[in-house]
């Protein structure tokens, strides 16, 4: 489908991968009016064209000016690129099982995109997102802060929802983070959690906290078992991340990046709170973890590094 020139330059978002996650994000972005143009890019031109047609027929009810299908080179002049392309996680398969297949796919995408605009922010979503984010940071010719992954942002949303349901409060009054790998070695940083400034251990018993953490960690597996894939939750969470970038919100969100000296982890990306603005993951935000929580974060990083070494 050829590009249609709109009256306004405004914001352009490219979505690489038009599977359920990419399509859900594009749909939610249209409803929220995040961009004047949304470009869909997929290796399958037929799938890409179908999603463009379907989304375009709903433009009448949105502020988005245009949705069109492009190729990888069209990513060279956009504000944000969201990469969701990759092999899907199958029932019984962990995110780490996907590593070798999706590193190869990601490197091919990077090569096909070519040189990007100097202020473009790239957000990785494909799994295993932490390893792929690290690979992207080392292979895309942009400042590393302009490349980050969705990380534990969705896990944190699940955590806040689960706590809110147990306590009967609005999830916007629940605060705290899931950190580490977006996967089996993730953990709840309970020392950071509170409900409207009340420490979490004052409103939940240890068994309740343990149950919530297990439920949060197992959420993706439970959804995949029932409906084969997760996409609505991450689609909405991605719009929050993209909006934080485009509106320069300086919002603190746990995303996947290299923690660096803040947490003593320099050679792997994983979920830690960061300030998100127009420059991407502009600064890692240090939270006061307990000694055992910091050990869990470093153990999670070691697991990811080991997996990457084995994949290579």
Order of alpha helices (4+ residues) and beta strands (2+ residues): beta-alpha-beta-alpha-beta-beta-alpha-beta-alpha-beta-alpha-beta-beta-beta-beta-beta-alpha-alpha-beta-beta-beta-alpha
